[in-house]
Amino acid sequence: MNVWHAGMNKFFTLYERVKVRVEMAATNVFNHPNWSNPGTNASTTVSAGVVTGVGGVQGGSTGDKPGARTLRAGFRLEF
């Protein structure tokens, strides 16, 4: 699996005890496909050594399957 996630945040002080946090997070930053293993059945010469799809573990929002690139922005007020 070749999946890269990244995030950045910055704090801004509004008052002595009030801060704003601005953040940006990205999953699957490079949007790189993870190919499945090639076919290993040597008796079928048509499919031997052919990659037929995208591999990796299947999951959903658990982070197991990267899927397409997604970005998320957020603002957080701390006091």
GIMO-V595564 format. One record per pair of residues at least 6 apart in sequence whose ideal C-beta (glycine too) atoms are under 8 Angstrom apart, sorted by the first residue. I is the first residue (numbers start at 1). J is the second residue. Records with the same first field share a line. If there is no record, write none. Layout:
# GIMO-V595564
I->J / J
This chain:
# GIMO-V595564
1->34 / 56 / 57 / 66
2->30 / 32 / 34
3->27 / 28 / 32 / 34 / 66
4->28 / 29 / 30 / 32
5->25 / 26 / 27 / 28 / 29
6->25 / 26 / 29
7->23 / 24 / 25 / 26
8->23 / 24 / 25
9->21 / 22 / 23 / 24
10->21 / 22 / 23
11->19 / 20 / 21
12->19 / 20 / 21 / 22
13->19
14->20
17->79
18->77 / 78 / 79
19->77 / 78 / 79
20->75 / 76 / 77 / 78
21->74 / 75 / 76 / 77 / 78
22->73 / 74 / 75
23->73 / 74 / 75 / 76
24->71 / 72 / 73 / 74
25->71 / 72 / 74
26->69 / 70 / 71 / 72
27->63 / 66 / 67 / 69 / 70
28->66 / 67 / 68 / 69 / 70
29->69
30->69
31->68 / 69
33->54
34->54 / 55 / 56 / 66
35->51 / 53 / 54 / 55
36->51 / 52 / 53 / 54 / 55 / 56
37->51 / 55
38->48 / 49 / 50 / 51
39->47 / 48 / 49 / 50 / 51 / 52
40->48
41->47 / 48
42->48
56->64 / 65 / 66
57->64 / 65
58->64 / 65
59->65
